Amino acid sequence: MTSNLQAHLNSSVHSPRDVPCRGKGCTLTFVSPSAMLLHLESGTCCSGITRGLINDKIRQLDRNNIITDPSRMIAGPSGARDEVTYYATGASWNGRGFECYLCHGTYSSLRALNQHLASPRHQDKIYVCPLSTCRVRFTALSALCQHIESERCGVSKFRAVKNTMDSIVGQMGRLTF
């Protein structure tokens, strides 16, 4: 019972929204850096920042591959990494719902399937936990940040990791158009 209460008290319901969005012109605040990054990655920020822009910026910043897998960050001649974009059509209907041709998940509408395809679900896992005994991989920076914030593997105890993540989150505002 105590652990359930503690988990509830530590949840976002009781956390202050004191992390400002780094996007230019955005006044939203969030309970954690990972929540702010998720907002930016979703493409809903008025600044125009997207997951693709974040991934390109991280590739530039993480030259020592502390949190990225260099084999998954291969860039084209322009220096930017092309993300695969998937779209579904009415041909995705299988008689029961709209089926993802990658994972075979079924969705009630074509719009929902296309939202799924636009998510990082089927993108390369370019981010990696920097702890040598963990090395869990993620498709989005916000997911890596959530992993670090959760303190599950202990990586958050290392000052270098905290400083690296603080620096990266702090530079998100430089991604504006």
C-alpha positions as a Markdown table, in Angstrom:
| # | Residue | x | y | z |
|---|---|---|---|---|
| 1 | Met | 0.0 | 0.0 | 0.0 |
| 2 | Thr | 2.8 | 2.4 | 0.8 |
| 3 | Ser | 4.5 | 1.9 | -2.5 |
| 4 | Asn | 1.2 | 2.6 | -4.4 |
| 5 | Leu | 0.8 | 5.8 | -2.4 |
| 6 | Gln | 4.4 | 6.8 | -3.0 |
| 7 | Ala | 4.0 | 6.1 | -6.7 |
| 8 | His | 0.8 | 8.2 | -6.8 |
| 9 | Leu | 2.5 | 11.1 | -4.9 |
| 10 | Asn | 5.5 | 10.9 | -7.4 |
| 11 | Ser | 3.2 | 10.9 | -10.4 |
| 12 | Ser | 2.6 | 13.9 | -12.7 |
| 13 | Val | -0.7 | 14.6 | -11.0 |
| 14 | His | 1.3 | 16.0 | -8.0 |
| 15 | Ser | 4.3 | 17.4 | -10.0 |
| 16 | Pro | 4.5 | 21.1 | -10.8 |
| 17 | Arg | 4.6 | 22.1 | -14.5 |
| 18 | Asp | 7.9 | 24.0 | -14.2 |
| 19 | Val | 9.7 | 22.9 | -17.4 |
| 20 | Pro | 9.0 | 25.5 | -20.1 |
| 21 | Cys | 8.8 | 24.5 | -23.7 |
| 22 | Arg | 12.0 | 25.4 | -25.5 |
| 23 | Gly | 10.1 | 26.1 | -28.8 |
| 24 | Lys | 10.1 | 29.7 | -30.0 |
| 25 | Gly | 6.8 | 31.4 | -29.2 |
| 26 | Cys | 5.4 | 28.5 | -27.1 |
| 27 | Thr | 4.3 | 29.3 | -23.6 |
| 28 | Leu | 3.4 | 25.8 | -22.5 |
| 29 | Thr | 5.0 | 24.2 | -19.4 |
| 30 | Phe | 5.5 | 20.6 | -18.6 |
| 31 | Val | 6.1 | 18.3 | -15.6 |
| 32 | Ser | 9.4 | 16.9 | -16.9 |
| 33 | Pro | 11.9 | 17.4 | -19.7 |
| 34 | Ser | 10.6 | 14.2 | -21.3 |
| 35 | Ala | 7.1 | 15.5 | -21.5 |
| 36 | Met | 8.4 | 18.7 | -23.1 |
| 37 | Leu | 10.4 | 16.7 | -25.6 |
| 38 | Leu | 7.3 | 14.6 | -26.4 |
| 39 | His | 5.4 | 17.8 | -27.1 |
| 40 | Leu | 8.1 | 18.9 | -29.5 |
| 41 | Glu | 8.5 | 15.5 | -31.2 |
| 42 | Ser | 4.7 | 15.3 | -31.8 |
| 43 | Gly | 4.9 | 18.3 | -34.1 |
| 44 | Thr | 2.2 | 20.1 | -32.2 |
| 45 | Cys | 4.4 | 22.9 | -30.9 |
| 46 | Cys | 3.7 | 26.3 | -32.5 |
| 47 | Ser | 7.5 | 26.6 | -33.1 |
| 48 | Gly | 7.4 | 24.1 | -35.8 |
| 49 | Ile | 9.9 | 21.8 | -34.2 |
| 50 | Thr | 9.5 | 18.1 | -35.1 |
| 51 | Arg | 11.0 | 14.7 | -34.2 |
| 52 | Gly | 13.0 | 14.9 | -37.5 |
| 53 | Leu | 14.5 | 18.2 | -36.5 |
| 54 | Ile | 15.3 | 17.0 | -33.1 |
| 55 | Asn | 17.0 | 13.8 | -34.4 |
| 56 | Asp | 19.1 | 15.9 | -36.8 |
| 57 | Lys | 20.2 | 18.3 | -34.0 |
| 58 | Ile | 21.1 | 15.4 | -31.7 |
| 59 | Arg | 23.2 | 13.8 | -34.4 |
| 60 | Gln | 25.1 | 17.1 | -34.6 |
| 61 | Leu | 25.5 | 17.5 | -30.8 |
| 62 | Asp | 26.3 | 13.9 | -29.8 |
| 63 | Arg | 29.6 | 13.6 | -31.7 |
| 64 | Asn | 30.9 | 11.1 | -29.2 |
| 65 | Asn | 27.8 | 8.9 | -29.5 |
| 66 | Ile | 27.0 | 9.0 | -25.8 |
| 67 | Ile | 23.3 | 8.6 | -26.4 |
| 68 | Thr | 23.1 | 7.7 | -30.1 |
| 69 | Asp | 23.9 | 4.6 | -32.1 |
| 70 | Pro | 26.2 | 5.7 | -35.0 |
| 71 | Ser | 25.2 | 2.8 | -37.1 |
| 72 | Arg | 21.6 | 4.1 | -37.0 |
| 73 | Met | 22.5 | 7.7 | -37.6 |
| 74 | Ile | 23.8 | 7.5 | -41.2 |
| 75 | Ala | 23.2 | 10.8 | -42.9 |
| 76 | Gly | 22.9 | 11.7 | -46.6 |
| 77 | Pro | 25.0 | 14.2 | -48.5 |
| 78 | Ser | 23.2 | 17.2 | -47.0 |
| 79 | Gly | 24.2 | 16.0 | -43.5 |
| 80 | Ala | 20.5 | 15.3 | -42.7 |
| 81 | Arg | 19.2 | 11.9 | -42.1 |
| 82 | Asp | 16.1 | 11.0 | -44.1 |
| 83 | Glu | 13.3 | 9.5 | -42.0 |
| 84 | Val | 11.1 | 6.9 | -43.7 |
| 85 | Thr | 7.5 | 8.2 | -44.0 |
| 86 | Tyr | 4.7 | 5.6 | -44.2 |
| 87 | Tyr | 1.2 | 6.2 | -45.4 |
| 88 | Ala | -1.8 | 3.9 | -45.6 |
| 89 | Thr | -4.7 | 4.0 | -48.0 |
| 90 | Gly | -8.1 | 2.4 | -48.1 |
| 91 | Ala | -6.4 | -0.8 | -49.3 |
| 92 | Ser | -5.4 | -1.3 | -45.7 |
| 93 | Trp | -8.9 | -2.4 | -44.9 |
| 94 | Asn | -8.9 | -6.2 | -44.0 |
| 95 | Gly | -12.6 | -6.6 | -43.4 |
| 96 | Arg | -12.4 | -5.9 | -39.7 |
| 97 | Gly | -10.3 | -2.7 | -39.5 |
| 98 | Phe | -7.4 | -0.9 | -41.1 |
| 99 | Glu | -4.3 | -3.1 | -40.7 |
| 100 | Cys | -0.7 | -1.9 | -40.3 |
| 101 | Tyr | 1.3 | -3.7 | -42.9 |
| 102 | Leu | 4.4 | -3.5 | -40.7 |
| 103 | Cys | 3.2 | -4.8 | -37.3 |
| 104 | His | -0.3 | -6.1 | -38.3 |
| 105 | Gly | -2.0 | -4.0 | -35.6 |
| 106 | Thr | -5.6 | -3.1 | -36.5 |
| 107 | Tyr | -7.2 | 0.3 | -36.2 |
| 108 | Ser | -10.8 | 1.4 | -36.4 |
| 109 | Ser | -10.1 | 4.3 | -38.9 |
| 110 | Leu | -7.7 | 5.1 | -41.6 |
| 111 | Arg | -6.8 | 8.3 | -39.8 |
| 112 | Ala | -5.8 | 6.3 | -36.7 |
| 113 | Leu | -3.7 | 3.9 | -38.7 |
| 114 | Asn | -1.9 | 6.9 | -40.4 |
| 115 | Gln | -1.3 | 8.4 | -36.9 |
| 116 | His | 0.3 | 5.1 | -35.9 |
| 117 | Leu | 2.4 | 5.1 | -39.0 |
| 118 | Ala | 3.5 | 8.7 | -38.3 |
| 119 | Ser | 4.6 | 7.8 | -34.8 |
| 120 | Pro | 8.1 | 6.6 | -34.0 |
| 121 | Arg | 6.9 | 3.0 | -33.6 |
| 122 | His | 8.5 | 1.8 | -36.8 |
| 123 | Gln | 11.5 | 4.1 | -36.9 |
| 124 | Asp | 15.1 | 3.0 | -36.2 |
| 125 | Lys | 16.1 | 2.9 | -32.5 |
| 126 | Ile | 18.7 | 5.6 | -32.8 |
| 127 | Tyr | 18.9 | 6.4 | -29.1 |
| 128 | Val | 20.6 | 4.2 | -26.5 |
| 129 | Cys | 21.0 | 4.4 | -22.7 |
| 130 | Pro | 24.6 | 5.4 | -22.0 |
| 131 | Leu | 25.0 | 3.0 | -19.1 |
| 132 | Ser | 27.2 | 0.1 | -20.3 |
| 133 | Thr | 25.2 | -2.5 | -18.3 |
| 134 | Cys | 21.9 | -1.3 | -19.7 |
| 135 | Arg | 22.2 | -0.1 | -23.4 |
| 136 | Val | 18.4 | -0.2 | -23.9 |
| 137 | Arg | 17.5 | 1.4 | -27.3 |
| 138 | Phe | 14.8 | 3.9 | -28.1 |
| 139 | Thr | 13.2 | 5.4 | -31.2 |
| 140 | Ala | 12.7 | 8.9 | -29.7 |
| 141 | Leu | 14.7 | 11.2 | -27.5 |
| 142 | Ser | 11.7 | 11.7 | -25.2 |
| 143 | Ala | 11.6 | 7.9 | -24.6 |
| 144 | Leu | 15.3 | 7.9 | -23.6 |
| 145 | Cys | 14.7 | 10.9 | -21.4 |
| 146 | Gln | 11.8 | 9.1 | -19.7 |
| 147 | His | 14.1 | 6.1 | -19.1 |
| 148 | Ile | 16.7 | 8.3 | -17.5 |
| 149 | Glu | 14.1 | 10.1 | -15.4 |
| 150 | Ser | 12.6 | 6.8 | -14.2 |
| 151 | Glu | 16.0 | 6.0 | -12.5 |
| 152 | Arg | 15.3 | 2.3 | -13.3 |
| 153 | Cys | 18.9 | 1.4 | -14.4 |
| 154 | Gly | 20.8 | 3.9 | -12.3 |
| 155 | Val | 22.2 | 5.9 | -15.2 |
| 156 | Ser | 20.7 | 9.1 | -13.8 |
| 157 | Lys | 23.2 | 8.9 | -10.9 |
| 158 | Phe | 26.0 | 9.9 | -13.2 |
| 159 | Arg | 26.6 | 13.7 | -13.4 |
| 160 | Ala | 27.9 | 13.5 | -16.9 |
| 161 | Val | 24.6 | 12.0 | -18.1 |
| 162 | Lys | 22.6 | 14.6 | -16.3 |
| 163 | Asn | 24.8 | 17.4 | -17.7 |
| 164 | Thr | 24.5 | 15.9 | -21.3 |
| 165 | Met | 20.7 | 15.6 | -21.1 |
| 166 | Asp | 20.4 | 19.1 | -19.6 |
| 167 | Ser | 22.5 | 20.5 | -22.4 |
| 168 | Ile | 20.5 | 18.7 | -25.1 |
| 169 | Val | 17.2 | 19.8 | -23.7 |
| 170 | Gly | 18.4 | 23.3 | -23.3 |
| 171 | Gln | 19.4 | 23.5 | -27.0 |
| 172 | Met | 16.0 | 22.5 | -28.3 |
| 173 | Gly | 15.0 | 26.1 | -28.7 |
| 174 | Arg | 17.7 | 26.6 | -31.3 |
| 175 | Leu | 15.7 | 24.4 | -33.7 |
| 176 | Thr | 13.2 | 27.0 | -34.8 |
| 177 | Phe | 12.8 | 28.1 | -38.4 |
